[in-house]
């Protein structure tokens, strides 16, 4: 497969799989024990798996749901739960894999709205918040970017958030303030569910978030979404600029 570099226009060979994931361990969900630990059934034996997504995930972490884990060499759990069966595919809930997939998509020039940009720093500070990335283009223009995980389904849409989020509200307000002062900011929702056709905020999760996102967009914040999927062997890019529907 080929794509063309956005600056040089030279053809580059591109593996459509952004992130290989080899040797995952099949298991089933038993119950969530706390924010970071899920009890799973592996080969008929109950064991504990680490989870790094702090959303409630009530629709996904239901007993008996097939899950995909990886061996974990450190910590108090022996497994890392990263995906759950969802419909005919998988919901990739692991936020580290979502971030890795995003970074590789940027490096390969696969996100048209970020063409010409490169990641120059992680965890930049903005006011009272720590965001995810600072990017810069060839002309020195900088862009602060916050990435959010969207793995809550509402029909054909991926949504965020699935529970009240003080941190998420603060991030949106911070980037809105930056945009109003003339800075460049964006919020990206990584929609890691199979078969979604768009993103929209979920008022039932946090009633304040839809309005805050609309205010952010009106102030000049780019509100974007991309879809990725786990295909059993790795993470693939779906739609690089998934439609966003704001109230």
C-alpha positions, -999 to 999 in steps of 0.1 A, spaced: 0 0 0 13 35 -8 5 70 4 21 102 -5 41 123 19 21 156 24 52 178 18 76 159 -5 47 141 -24 71 111 -27 53 77 -25 60 58 8 52 22 15 27 21 43 15 -9 64 -22 -2 70 -18 -17 105 -6 11 126 3 -10 156 10 -47 156 -3 -66 187 9 -102 188 0 -131 210 -30 -118 228 -46 -141 254 -84 -147 251 -104 -145 283 -138 -135 295 -149 -107 319 -160 -117 354 -162 -83 372 -145 -50 376 -128 -48 410 -117 -12 410 -106 15 385 -75 -4 374 -83 -41 380 -107 -64 363 -113 -100 373 -112 -123 342 -116 -160 335 -86 -174 316 -85 -211 308 -112 -217 335 -91 -199 362 -100 -166 377 -72 -141 375 -67 -103 376 -60 -80 347 -48 -44 347 -69 -18 329 -58 17 321 -91 32 310 -108 49 340 -142 54 323 -171 34 337 -173 11 306 -205 -4 321 -218 -16 287 -184 -33 279 -173 -47 312 -203 -70 317 -198 -106 330 -192 -131 303 -180 -107 276 -150 -120 256 -119 -100 261 -83 -98 248 -54 -95 272 -16 -94 270 9 -109 295 21 -83 320 55 -87 335 54 -61 361 29 -51 388 4 -70 409 -16 -84 379 -4 -109 354 -25 -96 325 -33 -63 307 -68 -61 294 -68 -40 262 -99 -49 241 -134 -63 245 -156 -79 219 -182 -55 207 -207 -66 180 -187 -82 152 -154 -66 162 -135 -53 192 -136 -22 213 -100 -11 219 -103 4 254 -65 6 261 -57 43 261 -20 37 257 -26 18 225 -49 45 213 -22 71 219 4 50 202 -18 46 171 -24 83 170 13 91 172 21 66 144 -7 81 122 8 116 127 43 103 119 30 87 86 11 118 76 -22 99 76 -43 125 93 -51 152 67 -60 179 92 -26 175 108 -6 175 75 27 192 80 26 189 118 49 169 140 48 161 177 74 181 195 64 176 231 42 154 253 24 166 284 26 203 279 11 225 306 -18 249 300 -30 268 330 -39 242 357 -39 213 332 -15 190 316 -25 183 280 -13 154 258 7 170 230 23 201 215 27 199 177 45 223 153 44 227 116 72 237 92 64 274 97 67 272 134 30 274 142 22 255 173 -9 235 182 -18 222 217 -38 190 215 -58 170 240 -68 134 231 -99 117 246 -109 81 244 -144 75 229 -155 39 235 -191 45 246 -216 35 218 -248 53 211 -262 36 180 -239 43 151 -220 69 171 -190 68 194 -195 91 223 -177 108 253 -179 108 282 -195 78 298 -195 94 333 -191 128 349 -156 141 342 -142 171 361 -109 167 344 -124 166 310 -144 197 316 -113 215 328 -94 205 297 -121 218 274 -123 251 293 -85 255 292 -82 251 254 -112 273 249 -95 300 268 -63 296 248 -83 298 215 -100 330 227 -66 345 233 -55 337 198 -37 304 204 -42 272 184 -58 243 201 -76 210 192 -94 182 209 -93 148 193 -116 119 201 -102 85 193 -132 64 184 -121 28 190 -154 10 182 -162 -10 151 -186 4 126 -192 39 139 -201 67 114 -195 97 136 -187 111 170 -210 131 193 -208 141 230 -230 122 254 -250 144 277 -261 114 298 -225 109 307 -219 145 317 -245 171 309 -220 199 307 -197 185 281 -218 189 249 -222 226 256 -186 231 265 -175 215 233 -198 237 213 -184 267 230 -149 255 223 -156 250 186 -172 285 184 -140 299 200 -118 284 173 -108 250 189 -107 223 163 -129 194 176 -119 163 156 -124 126 157 -106 96 142 -116 59 142 -93 30 148 -100 -7 152 -83 -38 166 -85 -65 139 -71 -94 160 -35 -88 150 -31 -51 155 -46 -16 154 -57 -2 120 -67 33 111 -103 36 101 -116 71 92 -89 97 98 -113 126 100 -145 111 114 -176 134 113 -182 153 146 -217 163 156 -220 190 182 -252 205 196 
